[in-house]
Structures are given as structure tokens and as C-alpha cells.
Amino acid sequence: MLALLSDFASYQSYLSSVVRFSSWCSNNFLHLNVSKTKEMCIDFRRNRTVISSIVINGEPVEQVDSFKYLGVILDEKLSLTEHVTAVKKKS
């Protein structure tokens, strides 16, 4: 889950979206594998807000600073520095 949060209202909206999505999955007989789910909040402000981890089906979702998506490593500032470093190491 990727979140771009600018204020408390957007955080509340994000949480309600997660709850709705989780309910939709349950209602449609889909299982969310929370152990494979990661949460990364993108925040460009100088003073970053500490955000508590969300909980899905009683399990906390792991918060990460970066993750690999479709072969590209993304970080919380949407910088490709980590991705470029990994590609350089491979070559």
C-alpha cells in the first residue's frame, strides 16, 4: 500500500479506504496475505509525521522505507538512488 499523506484528514481517508478494501476482500471471499503486504508512506515534508502501522484482520502491516515493485526499487521520497545503486552492483 502506497500512501501520500498531507494532513490528518487524508490519513483518516486512507485508513477508511484500507478498511473498505479489507471488507470488500472478505465479502468476495478473497484472502489478504498480510505477511506479504507492505506499507510505505510518501512524505516530502521536512518534518515527517510518525504514522502508526495499520492493522488488517488483527495483524499489523509492516512499514518499509523502500520496496521493489515490478523490478524498480522505490523509496519514501520517490528517489531512484537505491535502484540505480542496485543496478550498478549487478553490472
Secondary structure, 3 states (H helix, E strand, C coil): CEEECCCHHHHHHHHHHHHHHHHHHHHCCCCCCHHHCEEEEECCCCCCCCCCCCEECCEECEECCEEEECCEEEECCCCCHHHHHHHHHHC
